[in-house]
Amino acid sequence: MSIDRLTEALGAATAHAPERLVKEAAGDDFSKTLAAARAAVVNPQAEATKAVDSFAHGFDGKLHEMMLAVDKADISMRLLVNVRNKIIDAYREVMRMGA
């Protein structure tokens, strides 16, 4: 299969992806989106806490599983903080444009 055919196939598959994402985002309410983002951060945090407790008490905790859970929670929290910072920066930029 040539590169041209792959490029055409990829272009056809993703041609309407941005429109679809905009429609899906417009259909959701902002509070639902925030609640889903919160759940995406709270769940890994709870799993990490559970894994650390399990490892510390010697139940069935395995070191590598605990470290994966903690790293997953750390990454999700960092992502949330970065998204929050981008939203605040965008808000400030909009406020500057109005002044």
N, C-alpha and C positions, 0 to 999 in steps of 0.2 A: 504494500500500500504506500502510495507516495505521500509526501508532506502536504502537497496541495489538497489531496482528497481528505486528509486528516483535518487540515485547517478548515475546509468547507464544512465537514461534518461537525466540528466543534463550534463553528460560527452559527450553524443552523440550530444546534442544540441550545445555545446560550443567547440567541438573538432576543428572545422575549423574557429572559430571566430578570432584568432590572424592572421591567413593567410589572411582572408578577410579584416581585418583592414589594414594590410600591403599593400595589393593590392590597396585598396581605397586611402590610403595615398600616394602611389607611383604614382597613376594616377593624383592626384591633384598637382598643382603647388604651390610652397611655398608662393608666393605672394598672391594667392587666399586664402590660409589658414590664412595668416596674416590679410587679409582684412576681412575675416569672424570673426576672433577673435576680431578685432577692432570694428566691427559692434555689436558683442555680448556685448561689454562694453559700447559703445556709446549710444545704444538704451535705456538700463536701466537708464543711466545717464540723458538722455533727458526726459524720463518718470518721473524720480524723480524730476527734475527741474519743469516740468509742474505740478506735483502734489503739490509741495510746493507752487508754485505761486497761484494755484487754491485755496489751503487752506488759504493762507495768505490774499487773496483778498475776501475770503468768498463766492466764487461762488458755486461750488458743492463739494468742498473738504471735505472729511471725514478724521478724524485724523488717524484712523487705516489704511486706504488705502494709505495715505501719508507716514506713517511710513514703511509700507511694501515696497513701491516703493523706499524709501531711503535706506532701508536695502538691497534690491535686488541690487541696484546700488553699495552699499558698498561692498557686497560680490563679485560681478563681478569684481570690481576694484582690490580687494585683490587677487582674483584668477589670474588676468592678471599680477599683480606685482610678485606673486610667480612663475608663469610660466616663466616670463622674467628672474627672478633670477636663476631659474634652467637652462635655456638656457645659460645664461652667465657663470654659474659654469661649465657646460658641455664644453663650448668653451674654457674656461681657462684650463680645464683638458686635452683637446685635444692638446692645445698649449704646455702644459708641457710635454706631451708624445713625441712631436716632438723634444724637446730640449735635 
